[in-house]
Amino acid sequence: MSLRHICFVFLILLFSCSNDSTPTPLVATLIFTANGITYNWKQVDNTNSDDFLAIFIYKVGNDFYALHTGTEASTFPIHPKDMSFFIESTNLSINTPYTYTTTDNSVYGSTLVVTTTLGYDPSTIYRASELGDFVTISFTKIHDNKADGNFNGRLTRESDLAKITVTNGTFLNVDIQN
């Protein structure tokens, strides 16, 4: 084999083994257990997809933040995989637990909808709607305008007022919108 052939083979090997330097986008993810069932929700950005799911933290007026998911592109009144957990603070700090506790039964606070079907099904809608219901959120990392953290809580099912316990909640790479 000539030196020219060896160089050609070397160049082919070099370029076929090179790493793509394009970074993999960080996908927002929520994982939690609710009364023994584990849920794993990942953000899907394509608004034309049936699986569209937005996951973000946004500021509600000047008063507080909310960890929110949903299928906002949908025109249905109850969205599958819907979460809106209130974070009663005007700024977000690492390793500070933020707890939203219901103190008035007439006010709906944090909400979790664990259905994957469209339409109103009160057996899949849980809210911090009764005295003692709560959601606690802690941030473990804030990076590149994204947040990672943990959450847990106790909510009341809309259909029969049964309690649901949310445990082992984690969120990763969730956009913070100011």
Buried (B, 14 or more C-beta within 10 A) or exposed (E): EEEEEEEEEEEEEEEEEEEEEEEEEBEBBBBBBBEEEEBEBBBBEEEEEEEBBBBBBEBEEEEBBBBBBBBEEBEEEBBBBBBBBBBBEEEBEEEEEBBBBBEEEEEEBBBBBBBEEBEEBEEBBBBBBBEEBBBBBBBEEBEEEBBBBBBBBBBBBBEEEEEBEBBEBEBBBBBBEE
